[in-house]
Amino acid sequence: LFNDMHVEGFDSREIGAACYGGCDYVPRDGGGSGGRKRVPRMYNAYMLFYERVGVWKDRENMAVRSGRIRVAVPETILKDVWTENTLFLRDKLVYASSYFEFAKIVVALGISQCKPQMLGEVLRLCIGFLMDTVIHSWDLSQVENWVQVAQMLLPKDAMGLERCKWLLATFMSDASSGEGSSENTITCHWFREGLLHLRDSDARDHITSLLVHAISVIVQMEPQGQGNHCRVPLSSPNVLMPLQEETLQEPYLSEYHDQPLFTDSPFLRAYPGGWDTTLEPPHDYVPFPRPGTVVGTFLDTVLSLLPELPPHWRHFSHYFLLLSGVCKLGTTEKAFLLSRRTVSRCVDFFLQEDSPLKDSHKKIYRMGDKLTQPHYTHLADLVADLVCSSDPASDSGPQEEDEEAESPSPVQQESAGVLDEACASLVRNRKFFLRLLQDEVNPRATQQLGLHLCWRDPKCSTMVIEAACEVVEDANEEDFPALFELLSVLTQLRDGLEGFRAERFVKGFVNAISENIGYPDLAIRCIEFLSQMCIHHEHVRAYIVKTITQPQLCRDTHEWFNRCLTDAPQAVKLATEHLAIRAIAFSPPPPRGVPDPLTHALLEGMLENLERLMNC
């Protein structure tokens, strides 16, 4: 691409060599006395083509007379040239620093001298100049100042409430591009320009903060239809929450289930009072409760853009930053997002071709390249916040009714609703956790999500621990801290499943050690972590002792200990011995007169190692 932002000096004497082609002489391959060879110049990437319009008949009079040659330019070409010149001059003046200063002065005068009733017009001028001019300029550092001015014009009062409603509605409004038959409609024009097309990350941060500020003003100043056990917040008052999951046998729905997460299939729900059977699907049929407020309509429109995000993978992180910011405003907003199955829709978007619902996608768009990958940090934050604000639905069967069973998970937030079957199914998907861990998307959010889902849930605990141990097998040393921390906090959960998780952890982790024996540095780091776990986690230490002393009961995990003592490099052997010593030191002593089985197993391993060395 032509870069006109960095202009350097150029020696005019080199114009001929740089622009007009020709040949250069370079040394032949091999250098030495091989001489030089002639090669064509490849400096210029532009090619000029001439189209012959006819044959000159009078070849004898081809000499051009002195003086300027005048050629009649066709009217269409002349019009296009002047149109482009006019647009160039207009843009040059509009994006000039002097014009920007003039606009700032006008807005400042409006704020200081206009009556309060006219400040809405000042806001329209400010936002219009920001979104139509400032974000398209080269100097995007000015976006922050314009956003700060706009936020001053959005106070938490009755007038600010109306301005915030106008702002959200305008960001979601459509615009037209082109003329006549080539006219196209751009949906959510300003939203796309500010969060998906804007090239500067800091500028997108400021636009996002402006929208979150406007939403926060609205939800604090205007009743939002608070949800309860049977009503969806931010929705029409006659729409009720589904009392239970059920399969609906509506004859007109079966042929419109191309996108399951958007039409409720395969997890169909009934909304008493919310389904209008007079509407003909699919255009007027809505699978979710209809929004009844400005914020609800805005969020519904934002979520409808989710399938269109993949081509904008370099910038779409701020889309999820906006939803995450709204989610943090309170339980009302979380309940609304949960009612829209935001969790399952985000997980489906994140997995793309690995999603269980990939067959319903109209197109799979590969995101990222060899150098850059999409940023899913805010998507993980959004999913974790919503899941931790929902009531867990355990797959482990009925629990005993005691205080421990009723206690919430350590990361449980104020409940905003129940995580329905569709969301629970996708968020517990093993590929989802593997991707989060392998790509290190957001270790804090991943840990929070794992703790909440594993609470009193053996099935989910097994899935998360096995996924983490599988990633340890192929991870680099710098990736270990986040993985080790996740495994450590999972084994510390006090919900009655401590022994169960310790067994799953040891089985998976010693397999990772066995896979890394050929890489001493990695194996030693893993063994040292296991040694620390022996000190701080009684159930882990007990199962390690069991794998060493009772091989007949732990055949699938006993072999790692012998391999580390006999087949591994010397440094790995020493680390394994230290692990065994720590397991002995922190284990309860055997009864008097009874030999210590752990010491006996360790000595046997060392003797077997010594015999092998002697035989070699």
C-alpha positions in Angstrom: 0.0 0.0 0.0 1.2 3.5 -0.7 2.2 5.2 2.5 1.9 8.9 2.4 2.3 9.4 6.2 6.1 9.0 6.1 7.7 11.3 3.4 11.4 11.4 3.1 13.8 13.3 0.9 14.7 12.1 -2.5 17.5 13.0 -4.9 15.9 14.2 -8.1 18.9 12.9 -10.1 17.7 9.3 -9.3 14.2 9.8 -10.8 15.3 8.2 -14.1 16.8 5.1 -12.4 13.9 4.8 -10.0 11.0 5.4 -12.3 11.8 4.8 -15.9 13.0 1.2 -15.9 16.2 0.1 -17.5 18.9 -2.3 -16.4 21.5 -2.7 -13.6 24.7 -4.6 -13.4 25.1 -7.0 -10.4 27.7 -9.6 -9.5 27.1 -13.1 -10.8 26.1 -15.9 -8.5 29.1 -17.0 -6.4 30.9 -13.7 -6.4 34.6 -13.9 -6.8 35.9 -13.2 -10.4 32.6 -14.4 -12.0 32.1 -10.9 -13.5 28.8 -9.0 -13.5 25.5 -9.7 -15.2 22.8 -7.4 -16.5 19.3 -7.5 -14.8 16.2 -5.4 -15.4 15.3 -2.9 -12.7 12.2 -3.9 -10.6 12.0 -0.7 -8.6 8.6 0.6 -9.8 5.4 -1.3 -9.0 3.3 0.7 -11.4 2.7 -0.2 -15.1 1.4 2.2 -17.7 -0.7 0.9 -20.5 -1.5 2.7 -23.8 -4.5 1.9 -25.8 -4.2 2.5 -29.6 -7.2 4.4 -30.9 -6.2 4.3 -34.6 -3.4 4.2 -37.2 -1.6 7.4 -38.3 -2.1 7.5 -42.0 0.4 10.3 -42.9 3.6 8.6 -41.7 5.7 11.2 -43.5 4.3 14.1 -41.5 4.5 12.5 -38.0 6.9 15.1 -36.7 5.1 17.2 -34.0 5.2 20.9 -34.6 6.6 23.1 -31.9 4.1 24.6 -29.5 1.4 23.1 -27.1 -0.8 20.4 -28.4 -4.4 20.9 -27.4 -6.7 17.8 -27.1 -10.4 18.0 -26.5 -11.2 16.2 -23.2 -14.5 14.3 -23.2 -17.1 15.9 -21.1 -17.5 12.8 -18.8 -13.8 12.7 -18.0 -13.7 16.5 -17.3 -16.7 16.2 -15.0 -15.1 13.3 -13.0 -11.9 15.2 -12.7 -13.6 18.3 -11.3 -15.7 16.2 -9.0 -12.6 14.6 -7.5 -10.9 17.9 -7.2 -13.9 19.4 -5.4 -14.1 16.5 -3.0 -10.3 16.7 -2.3 -10.5 20.4 -1.5 -13.6 19.9 0.7 -11.9 17.1 2.7 -8.7 19.2 2.9 -10.7 22.0 4.6 -12.9 19.8 6.7 -10.0 17.8 8.2 -7.8 20.9 8.7 -6.8 21.6 12.3 -8.2 25.1 12.0 -11.7 23.8 11.2 -11.4 21.3 14.2 -10.6 24.3 16.5 -13.5 26.2 15.0 -15.9 23.3 15.8 -14.6 23.1 19.4 -15.2 26.8 19.9 -18.8 26.5 18.6 -19.6 23.6 20.9 -17.9 25.4 23.9 -20.0 28.5 23.2 -23.1 26.4 23.0 -22.4 24.8 26.4 -21.7 28.1 28.1 -24.3 30.3 26.6 -27.2 28.2 25.4 -30.3 27.7 27.5 -30.6 24.2 29.1 -33.4 23.3 26.6 -31.0 23.9 23.7 -28.2 21.7 25.0 -29.7 18.8 23.2 -28.9 20.5 19.9 -25.4 21.1 21.1 -25.1 17.4 21.8 -26.3 16.6 18.3 -23.6 18.9 16.9 -20.9 17.4 19.1 -21.8 13.7 18.4 -22.4 14.4 14.7 -19.0 16.0 14.3 -17.3 13.3 16.3 -18.9 10.4 14.3 -18.9 11.9 10.9 -15.6 13.8 10.9 -13.2 13.3 13.9 -13.1 9.5 13.7 -12.2 9.6 10.0 -9.2 12.0 10.5 -5.6 11.0 10.9 -5.3 12.5 14.4 -7.5 10.2 16.4 -6.1 11.5 19.7 -8.9 14.1 19.7 -11.6 11.5 20.1 -11.1 11.4 23.8 -11.7 15.2 24.2 -14.9 15.0 22.1 -16.2 12.1 24.1 -15.5 13.9 27.4 -17.5 16.9 26.1 -20.3 14.6 25.1 -20.4 12.9 28.5 -20.7 16.4 30.1 -23.9 16.9 28.1 -25.4 13.6 29.4 -26.0 14.3 33.1 -28.2 12.1 35.3 -31.3 14.2 35.1 -34.5 14.3 33.1 -32.9 16.2 30.2 -29.9 13.9 30.2 -32.2 10.9 30.0 -33.8 12.1 26.8 -30.4 12.9 25.3 -29.1 9.4 26.2 -32.1 7.8 24.5 -31.5 9.9 21.4 -27.8 8.8 21.4 -28.6 5.1 21.6 -31.3 5.4 18.9 -29.0 7.3 16.6 -26.1 4.8 17.0 -28.6 2.1 15.9 -30.1 4.0 13.0 -29.3 3.1 9.4 -27.6 5.2 6.7 -27.5 5.2 2.9 -24.5 5.1 0.7 -24.3 5.6 -3.0 -26.9 7.0 -5.3 -29.7 5.7 -7.5 -29.6 2.0 -8.3 -26.3 1.6 -6.5 -27.7 2.9 -3.2 -27.0 0.7 -0.2 -28.3 0.7 3.3 -25.8 0.5 6.1 -27.5 -0.8 9.3 -26.4 0.6 12.6 -24.1 3.0 10.8 -22.5 4.9 13.7 -22.2 1.7 15.8 -20.3 0.0 13.0 -18.1 3.0 12.4 -17.2 3.6 16.0 -16.7 0.0 17.3 -16.0 -2.1 14.2 -14.3 0.1 11.6 -12.4 2.6 13.6 -8.7 1.6 13.3 -7.4 3.0 16.6 -8.0 0.9 19.8 -7.9 3.8 22.2 -10.5 5.7 20.1 -12.8 2.6 20.2 -12.3 2.5 24.0 -13.6 6.0 24.3 -16.6 5.4 22.0 -17.5 2.3 24.0 -17.2 4.2 27.3 -19.6 6.8 25.9 -22.3 4.2 25.1 -21.9 2.5 28.5 -22.2 5.9 30.2 -25.5 6.6 28.2 -26.9 3.2 29.2 -26.0 3.7 32.8 -27.8 7.0 32.9 -30.9 5.5 31.4 -31.1 2.5 33.7 -30.6 4.7 36.8 -33.2 7.4 35.7 -35.9 5.3 34.1 -37.8 2.2 35.4 -36.6 -0.8 33.5 -39.3 -3.3 34.3 -37.4 -5.1 37.0 -37.5 -8.9 36.6 -38.7 -11.4 39.1 -39.4 -15.1 39.2 -41.7 -14.9 36.2 -40.9 -11.7 34.2 -38.0 -10.8 31.9 -36.6 -7.3 32.7 -36.3 -4.7 29.9 -39.0 -6.5 28.1 -42.7 -6.0 27.3 -44.8 -6.2 30.5 -47.0 -9.1 29.1 -43.9 -11.3 28.4 -43.3 -13.9 31.1 -40.3 -16.0 31.8 -40.6 -19.6 30.7 -41.7 -21.7 33.6 -39.8 -24.7 32.4 -38.0 -26.0 29.3 -40.3 -27.8 27.0 -40.4 -28.9 23.3 -43.0 -27.0 21.4 -44.9 -28.6 18.6 -45.6 -25.5 16.6 -46.1 -26.5 12.9 -44.7 -23.3 11.5 -41.4 -23.4 13.4 -39.7 -26.5 12.1 -38.7 -25.1 8.7 -37.2 -22.0 10.1 -34.6 -23.5 12.4 -31.5 -22.7 10.4 -29.9 -20.9 13.3 -30.7 -22.8 16.5 -29.5 -20.2 18.9 -31.6 -17.5 17.4 -34.8 -19.5 16.9 -34.7 -21.4 20.2 -34.1 -24.8 18.5 -33.1 -27.4 19.6 -33.9 -26.0 23.1 -37.4 -24.6 22.6 -39.1 -22.5 25.4 -42.6 -21.2 26.0 -43.2 -17.6 26.8 -46.8 -17.3 28.3 -48.2 -14.2 26.8 -45.1 -13.5 24.6 -45.8 -15.5 21.5 -48.0 -13.8 18.9 -49.4 -16.6 16.8 -50.9 -14.1 14.3 -47.4 -13.1 13.1 -46.0 -15.0 10.2 -42.5 -16.3 10.6 -39.7 -15.8 10.0 -39.7 -12.1 9.5 -41.9 -11.0 12.4 -41.4 -14.0 14.6 -39.1 -13.4 17.6 -37.8 -16.3 19.6 -37.0 -14.2 22.6 -39.2 -11.8 24.7 -39.8 -8.6 22.9 -37.8 -5.6 24.4 -40.0 -3.0 26.1 -37.4 -0.3 26.8 -34.8 1.7 25.0 -31.9 -0.2 26.6 -33.6 -3.6 25.8 -34.1 -2.5 22.1 -30.5 -1.3 21.9 -29.1 -4.6 23.4 -31.2 -6.7 21.1 -30.0 -4.8 18.1 -26.4 -5.1 19.2 -26.8 -8.9 19.7 -28.3 -9.2 16.2 -25.0 -8.0 14.8 -23.1 -10.9 16.3 -23.1 -13.1 13.1 -21.6 -10.2 11.1 -18.6 -9.8 13.4 -16.1 -12.3 11.9 -14.9 -10.0 9.0 -14.1 -7.4 11.7 -12.0 -9.8 13.8 -9.2 -7.2 14.2 -11.6 -4.8 16.0 -14.5 -6.7 17.4 -13.1 -7.0 20.9 -14.8 -3.6 21.7 -18.1 -5.1 20.8 -17.7 -7.6 23.6 -16.3 -4.8 25.8 -19.5 -2.9 25.4 -21.7 -5.9 26.4 -19.3 -6.7 29.3 -19.6 -3.1 30.5 -23.4 -3.3 30.3 -23.3 -6.6 32.2 -21.5 -5.0 35.1 -24.2 -2.4 35.6 -26.4 -4.7 37.5 -28.5 -7.8 37.8 -31.3 -6.3 35.6 -29.0 -6.1 32.6 -27.6 -9.6 33.3 -31.0 -11.1 33.5 -31.9 -9.5 30.2 -28.7 -10.9 28.5 -29.3 -14.3 30.0 -32.9 -14.3 28.6 -31.3 -13.7 25.2 -29.0 -16.7 25.5 -26.0 -14.4 25.2 -23.8 -17.1 26.8 -24.5 -19.8 24.2 -24.4 -17.3 21.3 -21.0 -16.1 22.4 -19.6 -19.6 22.9 -20.9 -20.6 19.5 -19.3 -17.5 17.9 -16.0 -18.2 19.7 -15.8 -21.9 18.6 -16.9 -21.2 15.0 -15.9 -24.5 13.1 -15.5 -26.4 16.4 -19.0 -25.4 17.6 -21.5 -28.2 18.1 -23.9 -26.1 16.1 -21.6 -25.4 13.2 -23.9 -27.2 10.7 -26.4 -24.3 11.3 -23.9 -21.7 10.3 -24.5 -20.2 6.9 -20.8 -19.6 6.5 -17.6 -20.3 8.5 -15.3 -17.3 8.4 -11.7 -18.0 9.5 -10.5 -15.3 11.8 -6.8 -14.3 12.4 -3.7 -14.8 10.4 -0.1 -16.0 11.0 0.9 -12.9 12.9 -2.3 -11.7 14.6 -5.2 -13.4 16.3 -8.5 -12.0 17.4 -8.8 -10.7 21.0 -11.4 -12.6 23.0 -10.5 -11.2 26.4 -13.8 -9.3 26.8 -15.9 -12.1 25.4 -14.5 -14.4 28.2 -15.2 -11.7 30.7 -18.8 -11.4 29.5 -19.4 -15.2 29.6 -17.8 -15.6 33.0 -19.8 -12.7 34.5 -23.1 -14.0 33.1 -22.5 -17.6 34.2 -21.4 -16.7 37.7 -24.5 -14.6 38.0 -26.7 -17.5 37.2 -28.0 -20.3 39.4 -25.9 -23.4 38.7 -27.6 -26.4 37.2 -25.6 -29.4 38.2 -25.5 -32.6 36.2 -24.4 -34.6 39.2 -27.9 -35.5 40.3 -29.7 -34.6 43.5 -27.7 -33.2 46.4 -28.2 -33.7 50.1 -30.1 -30.9 51.7 -27.5 -29.6 54.1 -25.8 -26.3 54.6 -22.8 -27.3 52.5 -24.9 -28.3 49.5 -26.8 -25.0 49.6 -23.7 -22.9 49.9 -22.8 -20.9 46.7 -19.6 -21.3 44.8 -16.7 -19.0 45.9 -17.2 -16.8 42.8 -21.0 -16.8 42.8 -22.4 -13.3 42.2 -25.9 -12.0 42.9 -28.3 -14.3 41.1 -29.8 -12.8 37.9 -31.5 -16.0 36.8 -31.1 -19.6 35.8 -28.6 -20.7 33.1 -30.9 -22.4 30.6 -30.2 -25.7 28.9 -28.8 -24.2 25.7 -26.3 -22.0 27.5 -25.3 -24.7 30.0 -24.7 -27.2 27.2 -22.3 -25.0 25.3 -20.4 -23.4 28.2 -19.7 -26.9 29.5 -18.4 -28.0 26.1 -14.8 -29.4 26.4 -13.6 -27.7 23.2 -14.6 -24.4 24.6 -12.4 -24.9 27.7 -9.5 -26.3 25.6 -9.6 -23.2 23.4 -9.7 -20.9 26.4 -6.7 -22.6 27.9 -4.6 -23.2 24.8 -4.9 -19.7 23.5 -4.6 -18.1 27.0 -7.7 -16.0 26.2 -8.3 -14.6 29.7 -6.8 -16.7 32.6 -8.7 -14.8 35.3 -12.1 -15.2 33.6 -11.3 -18.8 32.7 -10.4 -19.6 36.3 -13.6 -17.9 37.5 -15.7 -19.8 35.0 -14.1 -23.1 36.0 -14.6 -22.6 39.7 -18.3 -21.8 39.3 -19.1 -24.7 36.9 -17.1 -27.3 38.9 -18.8 -26.4 42.2 -20.5 -29.6 43.4 -20.4 -30.9 39.8 -18.2 -34.1 39.3 -18.8 -34.2 35.6 -17.8 -30.7 34.9 -14.8 -31.0 37.4 -13.5 -34.0 35.4 -13.9 -32.1 32.1 -12.0 -29.0 33.3 -9.2 -30.8 35.0 -8.6 -33.2 32.1 -8.6 -30.2 29.7 -6.1 -28.4 31.8 -3.8 -31.4 32.1 -4.0 -32.0 28.3 -2.9 -28.4 27.7 0.0 -28.9 30.2 1.3 -31.7 28.0 1.9 -29.4 25.0 2.4 -26.1 26.7 5.5 -24.0 26.9 7.2 -23.3 30.2 6.0 -19.7 30.2 2.4 -21.0 30.0 2.6 -23.1 33.1 1.8 -20.5 35.9 -1.7 -19.8 34.7 -2.4 -23.5 34.2 -0.9 -24.5 37.6 -2.9 -21.8 39.4 -6.2 -23.1 37.8 -5.4 -26.7 38.9 -4.4 -25.5 42.3 -7.6 -23.6 43.0 -9.8 -26.3 41.6 -8.3 -28.9 44.0 -8.9 -26.5 46.9 -12.6 -26.2 46.4 -14.4 -27.3 49.6 -17.7 -28.8 48.4 -17.3 -32.4 49.3 -15.6 -33.4 46.1 -12.0 -32.8 47.2 -11.0 -36.4 47.0 -12.7 -36.9 43.7 -10.9 -33.9 42.1 -7.5 -34.9 43.6 -7.8 -38.3 42.0 -8.7 -36.8 38.6 -5.9 -34.3 38.9 -3.2 -36.7 39.8 -4.2 -39.1 37.0 -4.1 -36.4 34.4 -1.1 -34.6 35.7 1.3 -37.6 36.0 0.4 -38.5 32.4 1.5 -34.9 31.4 4.8 -35.6 33.3 5.3 -38.8 31.4 4.7 -37.1 28.1 7.4 -34.4 29.0 10.1 -36.8 30.3 12.0 -36.2 27.1 12.1 -32.4 27.9 13.8 -32.2 31.3 13.1 -28.6 32.1 9.4 -29.0 31.5 9.2 -32.3 33.4 11.1 -30.8 36.4 8.7 -27.8 36.5 5.7 -30.2 36.6 7.2 -32.4 39.3 8.1 -29.4 41.4 4.5 -28.2 41.1 3.2 -31.7 42.2 5.6 -31.5 45.2 4.0 -28.2 46.2 0.6 -29.7 45.9 1.7 -32.6 48.2 2.5 -30.0 50.9 -0.7 -28.0 50.7 -3.3 -30.5 49.6 -3.9 -33.6 51.7 -6.0 -35.4 49.2 -3.4 -34.9 46.4 -0.7 -36.2 48.7 -2.8 -39.2 49.7 -3.5 -40.2 46.1 0.2 -39.8 45.1 1.1 -42.1 48.0 -1.5 -44.5 46.7 -0.1 -44.6 43.2 3.3 -45.4 44.5 2.5 -47.9 47.2 -0.5 -49.7 45.6 0.4 -50.2 41.9 -2.2 -53.0 41.6 -5.0 -50.4 42.3 -3.5 -47.6 40.2 -1.9 -49.4 37.1 -2.7 -46.5 34.8 -0.7 -44.0 37.0 1.9 -46.1 38.8 4.1 -46.5 35.8 5.1 -42.8 35.8 7.0 -43.1 39.1 9.1 -46.0 37.8 9.8 -44.2 34.5 10.9 -41.0 36.3 13.3 -43.0 38.6 14.7 -45.2 35.9 14.4 -43.9 32.3 14.5 -40.1 32.9 17.6 -37.8 32.9 19.4 -37.3 36.2 17.8 -34.0 37.0 14.3 -35.5 36.6 15.3 -38.4 38.9 16.4 -36.0 41.6 13.1 -34.0 41.3 11.1 -37.3 41.6 13.1 -38.3 44.7 12.4 -34.9 46.3 8.7 -35.4 45.5 8.7 -38.8 47.2 10.5 -37.4 50.2 8.0 -34.6 50.6 5.1 -37.1 50.3 6.8 -39.2 53.1 7.5 -36.1 55.3 4.0 -34.8 55.2 2.2 -38.1 55.4 1.0 -39.5 58.8 3.4 -42.0 60.2 2.5 -45.8 60.0 1.6 -47.7 63.1 4.5 -48.8 65.3 6.2 -51.9 64.0 4.7 -51.6 60.6 7.1 -50.8 57.7 6.4 -47.6 55.8 5.1 -48.7 52.3 6.1 -45.4 50.7 9.7 -45.6 51.8 9.8 -49.2 50.7 8.4 -48.3 47.3 11.0 -45.5 46.9 13.9 -47.8 47.9 12.7 -50.4 45.4 12.6 -47.9 42.6 16.1 -46.7 43.5 17.5 -50.3 43.7 15.9 -51.1 40.3 17.6 -48.0 38.9 20.9 -49.0 40.3 20.6 -52.6 38.8 19.9 -51.2 35.4 23.0 -48.9 35.6 25.2 -51.9 36.6 23.8 -54.0 33.8 24.7 -51.3 31.3 
